[in-house]
Every structure is written in C-alpha cells, then in structure tokens.
Amino acid sequence: MEKLNTGILIFDNVEVLDFTGPYEVFSRTRLQPGVISRRTETSAPFCVFTVSLSSSTIRATGGLQVIPDYQVWAAPPIDLLVVPGGYGTRTLLDDSPTLEWICRTAANCRIAMSICTGALLYAKIGLLRNRRATTHWAALDLLSEIDSTITVEQDTRVVHDQIITSAGISAGIDMALSVVEHLHGKEVADETARYMEYRRVEDD
C-alpha cells in the first residue's frame, strides 16, 4: 500500500487546532475500519509529520511548545502539504525563506492545502491567483487585499480549487476529512470521523 507523506508546517504562533486537527485526521485514518486497526500502522494510508524552518521548539498559540519532527531541508519528500494559520502567518508574509519553501513544496506535492490564515501565505506567493479560496472570517478582507484576483468565499467551510483552503481553526478537520474522502472514499472518511467522535460539517 502506498503511504502518502503528509507534512504539516509549524511555526511560532501557529494556531494549535489548525495543525493538530488535520494531524489527528490523517494519523488516525485507516483503510480497515474499527478500533483494532488503529493499534498498528498496517492499513494507515498516511505518514504524518511536522516540519519547520527551525530546529528550535515551536511555541504555538496559548503557549503550547512543540518540537518539529524535521527541519524542512531534512524532511522526506512531501506528498500532502498542510499549511496552518495563526497570528504567526503575519510575520511569515515577509519571510522569504518560508514563502520560497512553501512555493517549491506546493509545486512538487500531490495536494497542497491550508487552514485558516495559512491561505494568506499561498496568496502571497501567487498560488491562489484567479482561484476560489477561503480563510478565517476575520481575515477574509486581508486575503482579498493580498490578491484581488481571488474569489473569496465567505460562507464556505472548505474550498477545493487546485489549492484546498478552509475556514478557521476547527474547519481544518473538515478539510482533512474531505481530502481523505477524495483519496479513499466517503466510507473511510466517515469511519475516521466516527472514530474521532466528530460530526462532519460538509458544505452543500
């Protein structure tokens, strides 16, 4: 079975649920249903890890400290790229090494996605140009300001338009489940949500 390397970017002042929500979804997905299957990696279709430009401990929103699995230069090739949001994205809008890494990785991965204000970083490097996208409700105007060609969807939880973007924070769980469904079918996605005791929120 092919396992897709799922790299989640983390940085100072990253929103906690932005990265831990998708981490939970992708790391708990199994192609064989049930609790027993989750005690091993046998039917796990994703290999999930965090990456950072720094080897230092990351301090997330609320003070949570996280040690990244890899610095970006040492990470395995990334098939699925997850860019979360949080107040730290405002600093990264002017951070060339981070923007260049996102641009390069998004160009070579299978699926690139963002949660919350992670969309601002994709917008900054032009990857949302002339596409539909969304972000946290408090940053919708900023997303438009960064790139006026983006069709900003204000009332949509998850937007698929080459780059997959989601609304804020908890919407990243729905986004990750939508990716699981896209790759492995609705039954696997629904069973993953059931294991997590999470009620899926799907856009009409």
C-alpha positions, 0 to 999 in steps of 0.5 A, a space after each residue: 500500500 502506498 503511504 502518502 507523506 503528509 507534512 504539516 508546517 509549524 511555526 511560532 504562533 501557529 494556531 494549535 487546532 489548525 495543525 493538530 486537527 488535520 494531524 489527528 485526521 490523517 494519523 488516525 485514518 485507516 483503510 480497515 475500519 474499527 478500533 483494532 486497526 488503529 493499534 498498528 500502522 498496517 492499513 494507515 494510508 498516511 505518514 504524518 509529520 511536522 516540519 519547520 524552518 527551525 530546529 528550535 521548539 515551536 511555541 504555538 498559540 496559548 503557549 503550547 511548545 512543540 518540537 518539529 519532527 524535521 527541519 524542512 531541508 531534512 524532511 522526506 519528500 512531501 506528498 500532502 502539504 498542510 499549511 496552518 494559520 495563526 497570528 504567526 502567518 503575519 510575520 511569515 508574509 515577509 519571510 522569504 525563506 518560508 514563502 520560497 519553501 512553501 512555493 517549491 513544496 506546493 509545486 512538487 506535492 500531490 495536494 497542497 492545502 491550508 487552514 485558516 490564515 495559512 491561505 494568506 501565505 499561498 496568496 502571497 506567493 501567487 498560488 491562489 491567483 484567479 482561484 476560489 479560496 477561503 480563510 478565517 472570517 476575520 481575515 477574509 478582507 486581508 486575503 482579498 487585499 493580498 490578491 484581488 484576483 481571488 474569489 473569496 468565499 465567505 460562507 464556505 467551510 472548505 474550498 477545493 480549487 487546485 489549492 484546498 483552503 478552509 475556514 478557521 481553526 476547527 474547519 481544518 478537520 473538515 478539510 482533512 476529512 474531505 481530502 481523505 474522502 477524495 483519496 479513499 472514499 466517503 466510507 473511510 472518511 466517515 469511519 475516521 470521523 466516527 472514530 474521532 467522535 466528530 460530526 462532519 460539517 460538509 458544505 452543500 
